[in-house]
């Protein structure tokens, strides 16, 4: 198996700290980032790690070692202090990771957190990892899904104002989201006949049109069409009851119509152990379920649980995809 590639993320945040924790285990992975930054952060945290320059022929992975694919920072970062001058460095990490995974050099791309605000402060329009990776991979649409031991939650819409959700939620979009999720559950998670629960957009799933028409005009017709093609779908369900055991225990994944409809429940259930997955890419991409935690950077307080979960899930997805070939 080709190794995983791990982006170290925002250099002033906890991303480098988390990547250092990966040296605890003998994992087939390479850390993408500034070698000097990682060495300095290890020294600051009192960690004794042997850093090895990445070589494509590397076959051995030992505890206490990290293989590094060096990308230099634009300016020396200070833990806890965001600097727009390093925005281009952060984007280069993502661009390099996508390119190297698309070429087949690495089996999956795991990303540490970045800070969208500081990238935009640098004058670069940027909405997030998910959208940028779709652009780099030349994919028209992708699906953002978070997974924890208790549930998987995919989003019909992602990073946009709440007022824009109804107009964005079209039959075409929802159809693509459901089909992408269904295919990923089969290929990446080894579920031969996925069961998917779909939320309504409005309170009480629209209350038969009294609280909104999106369910009647958009969601129900899409579900009926896809059921006719053999997909196992239930909904639209009121979001306030969709996350109860009756439905969560039945389904393999749920689809929320917007970001804050689904993710608060998942993060309450599994924060620190959840994984962000981008579905619909030609590469496997997983990430942590949290942000850069600038206030914890360089202090030895960052919890690596979500990064280890992202690595473990990426390895599982690689195994499942290889089993399909």
C-alpha positions in Angstrom: 0.0 0.0 0.0 1.2 3.5 -0.8 1.6 5.7 2.3 -0.9 8.3 3.4 0.0 12.0 3.1 -0.7 14.2 6.1 -0.9 18.0 5.7 0.3 19.8 8.8 -2.2 22.7 8.2 -2.0 26.2 9.7 1.5 26.6 11.0 0.5 28.8 13.9 -2.1 26.4 15.1 -2.2 22.9 16.6 -1.7 21.1 13.3 2.1 20.7 13.6 1.6 19.6 17.3 -0.9 16.9 16.2 1.3 15.7 13.4 4.2 15.1 15.9 1.9 12.8 17.9 1.7 10.5 14.8 5.2 9.4 15.6 3.9 7.4 18.5 2.9 4.6 16.1 4.4 2.8 13.2 2.0 4.1 10.6 2.6 4.2 6.8 2.4 8.0 6.4 4.3 11.1 5.4 3.9 14.5 6.9 3.6 17.4 4.5 5.0 20.7 5.9 8.0 22.8 6.9 10.6 20.5 8.3 12.1 23.4 10.4 8.7 24.2 11.8 8.1 20.6 12.8 11.6 20.3 14.4 11.2 23.6 16.3 7.7 22.6 17.5 9.0 19.2 18.7 11.8 20.9 20.6 9.4 23.3 22.2 7.2 20.4 23.3 10.1 18.3 24.5 9.5 15.5 22.0 12.4 13.3 20.7 11.5 12.4 17.1 13.8 11.4 14.3 12.8 13.3 11.2 13.5 11.6 7.9 13.3 13.3 4.5 10.6 11.5 2.4 11.8 9.1 -0.3 9.3 7.4 -2.6 11.0 4.1 -2.1 10.6 4.2 1.7 9.2 0.8 3.0 9.8 0.9 6.7 7.8 2.9 9.3 9.0 2.9 12.9 7.7 4.4 16.1 9.6 7.6 17.0 10.2 8.6 13.4 8.4 10.9 11.0 8.9 11.0 7.3 8.7 14.6 6.0 7.9 16.0 2.6 9.3 19.5 3.1 7.4 22.6 2.0 8.9 25.8 3.4 6.9 28.4 5.2 6.7 31.9 3.7 7.8 33.3 7.1 8.8 31.7 10.4 5.5 31.1 12.3 4.9 31.9 16.0 2.6 29.4 17.8 -0.7 31.2 18.5 -0.1 34.1 16.2 -1.8 33.9 12.8 0.1 35.6 10.0 -1.4 36.2 6.5 2.0 36.0 5.0 1.8 32.2 5.5 -1.6 31.9 3.7 0.2 31.0 0.4 2.1 28.2 2.3 -1.1 26.7 3.6 -2.6 26.7 0.1 0.6 25.1 -1.3 0.2 22.3 1.2 -3.3 21.5 -0.1 -2.3 21.9 -3.7 0.7 19.6 -3.3 -1.3 17.1 -1.4 -4.0 16.9 -4.0 -1.5 16.7 -6.9 0.6 13.9 -5.2 -2.5 11.9 -4.4 -4.0 12.3 -7.9 -0.8 11.0 -9.3 -1.1 7.8 -7.2 2.1 8.5 -5.2 0.0 8.5 -2.0 -3.1 6.5 -1.2 -5.0 9.2 0.7 -4.8 12.8 1.9 -5.4 13.6 5.6 -5.5 17.3 6.5 -4.9 19.1 9.7 -7.0 22.2 10.4 -6.5 25.5 8.6 -7.9 29.0 9.3 -10.1 30.4 6.6 -10.1 33.9 8.0 -6.4 34.5 7.8 -6.3 33.2 4.2 -9.0 35.7 3.2 -7.2 38.4 5.1 -4.2 37.8 2.8 -6.5 38.8 -0.1 -7.2 35.2 -1.3 -10.9 34.3 -1.6 -11.2 31.0 0.2 -14.3 29.2 1.5 -12.7 26.0 2.8 -10.8 22.8 2.3 -13.7 20.9 0.8 -14.5 23.5 -1.9 -10.8 24.0 -2.8 -10.1 20.3 -3.1 -13.1 20.0 -5.5 -11.6 22.7 -7.6 -8.1 21.2 -7.6 -9.5 17.8 -8.5 -11.7 19.3 -11.2 -14.9 17.9 -9.7 -18.2 19.8 -10.1 -19.7 18.7 -6.8 -18.6 17.0 -3.7 -20.3 16.1 -0.4 -19.0 17.0 3.1 -19.6 14.2 5.6 -18.6 13.9 9.2 -18.4 10.5 10.9 -18.1 9.4 14.5 -18.7 6.0 16.1 -22.3 6.8 16.6 -23.3 8.2 13.2 -22.4 9.6 9.8 -23.9 12.9 8.8 -23.6 14.2 5.2 -24.6 17.8 4.2 -26.7 18.8 1.3 -25.3 22.4 1.6 -22.1 23.4 3.4 -20.5 26.8 4.0 -23.1 29.4 3.0 -25.5 31.8 4.8 -28.7 30.2 6.2 -30.8 32.6 4.0 -29.2 31.1 0.9 -30.0 27.4 1.7 -33.6 27.2 0.3 -32.6 28.6 -3.1 -29.4 26.5 -3.3 -31.3 23.3 -2.4 -32.4 22.1 -5.9 -33.6 18.7 -7.1 -30.4 18.4 -9.1 -28.2 19.2 -6.1 -30.0 16.9 -3.7 -29.9 14.1 -6.3 -26.2 14.4 -6.7 -25.7 14.5 -2.9 -27.7 11.3 -2.3 -26.1 9.4 -5.2 -22.6 10.4 -4.1 -23.3 9.4 -0.5 -24.8 6.1 -1.6 -21.8 5.3 -3.8 -19.3 6.2 -1.1 -21.0 4.0 1.5 -20.7 1.1 -0.9 -17.1 1.7 -2.1 -15.4 3.4 0.9 -17.3 1.8 3.8 -18.1 -1.6 2.4 -21.9 -1.3 2.8 -23.5 -3.2 -0.1 -27.1 -1.8 0.3 -26.9 1.5 2.2 -29.8 2.8 4.2 -30.0 6.6 4.2 -32.2 8.9 6.4 -32.9 12.3 4.9 -33.9 15.4 6.9 -36.5 17.9 5.9 -35.5 21.6 5.6 -38.2 23.2 7.6 -39.5 22.5 11.2 -41.6 19.4 11.3 -40.4 18.6 7.7 -42.7 21.4 6.5 -45.8 20.3 8.3 -47.5 19.3 5.0 -46.7 22.7 3.5 -47.9 24.8 6.4 -44.3 25.6 7.4 -42.6 25.6 4.0 -42.8 24.0 0.6 -39.3 22.7 0.0 -40.2 19.3 1.2 -43.2 19.0 -1.2 -41.5 20.7 -4.2 -37.9 19.4 -3.9 -37.1 16.8 -1.3 -40.0 14.3 -1.7 -39.9 14.2 -5.5 -36.1 13.4 -5.4 -36.6 10.7 -2.8 -39.4 9.1 -4.8 -37.3 9.1 -8.0 -34.3 7.6 -6.3 -36.4 4.9 -4.5 -37.6 3.9 -7.9 -34.0 3.3 -8.9 -33.4 1.0 -6.0 -32.0 3.2 -3.2 -33.1 2.7 0.4 -34.2 6.1 1.7 -36.4 7.3 4.5 -37.6 10.9 4.8 -38.0 13.7 4.7 -37.8 13.5 8.5 -38.1 16.3 11.0 -34.6 17.1 12.1 -35.6 17.2 15.8 -36.4 13.5 15.8 -34.2 12.2 13.0 -31.3 11.8 15.4 -33.2 9.6 17.8 -32.2 5.9 18.2 -35.2 4.8 16.1 -33.6 6.3 12.9 -29.9 6.5 13.8 -29.9 2.7 14.6 -31.7 1.9 11.4 -29.6 4.0 8.9 -26.0 3.9 7.7 -25.9 7.7 7.3 -28.2 10.7 7.5 -28.3 13.8 5.2 -28.9 17.2 6.8 -30.0 20.0 4.6 -27.5 22.5 6.0 -24.4 22.8 8.1 -25.9 23.6 11.5 -28.8 21.3 11.2 -26.7 18.2 11.4 -23.3 18.9 12.7 -24.1 20.1 16.2 -25.7 16.7 17.0 -22.7 14.8 15.6 -20.2 16.9 17.4 -22.1 16.6 20.7 -22.0 12.8 20.3 -18.4 12.4 19.1 -16.4 15.6 19.2 -12.7 14.8 19.3 -13.2 11.4 17.7 -15.1 12.5 14.6 -13.7 12.7 11.1 -14.5 15.0 8.2 -14.6 13.2 4.9 -14.9 14.7 1.4 -17.0 12.4 -0.8 -17.0 12.5 -4.6 -13.3 13.2 -5.1 -11.1 11.0 -7.2 -8.9 10.8 -4.1 -9.5 9.8 -0.5 -9.5 12.8 1.8 -10.2 12.8 5.5 -9.7 15.5 8.2 -10.2 16.4 11.8 -13.5 17.6 13.2 -12.1 20.7 14.9 -10.3 24.0 14.1 -6.8 25.3 14.6 -7.1 26.0 18.3 -4.6 28.8 18.1 -4.7 29.3 21.9 -3.4 25.7 22.4 -0.6 25.8 19.8 2.8 24.8 21.1 1.6 24.1 24.7 1.3 20.3 24.6 -2.5 20.5 25.3 -3.9 19.5 21.9 -5.9 16.3 21.7 -4.7 14.2 18.8 -7.8 11.9 18.9 -9.5 13.3 15.9 -6.3 13.1 13.7 -5.7 9.5 14.7 -9.3 8.8 13.8 -8.9 10.5 10.5 -5.8 8.4 9.8 -7.5 5.2 10.8 -10.5 5.9 8.7 -8.4 6.8 5.7 -6.6 3.5 6.0 -10.0 1.7 6.2 -11.2 3.5 3.1 -8.0 2.6 1.2 -8.5 -1.0 2.2 -12.1 -1.0 1.1 -11.4 0.6 -2.2 -8.6 -1.8 -3.0 -10.9 -4.7 -2.1 -13.2 -3.5 -4.9 -10.4 -3.7 -7.6 
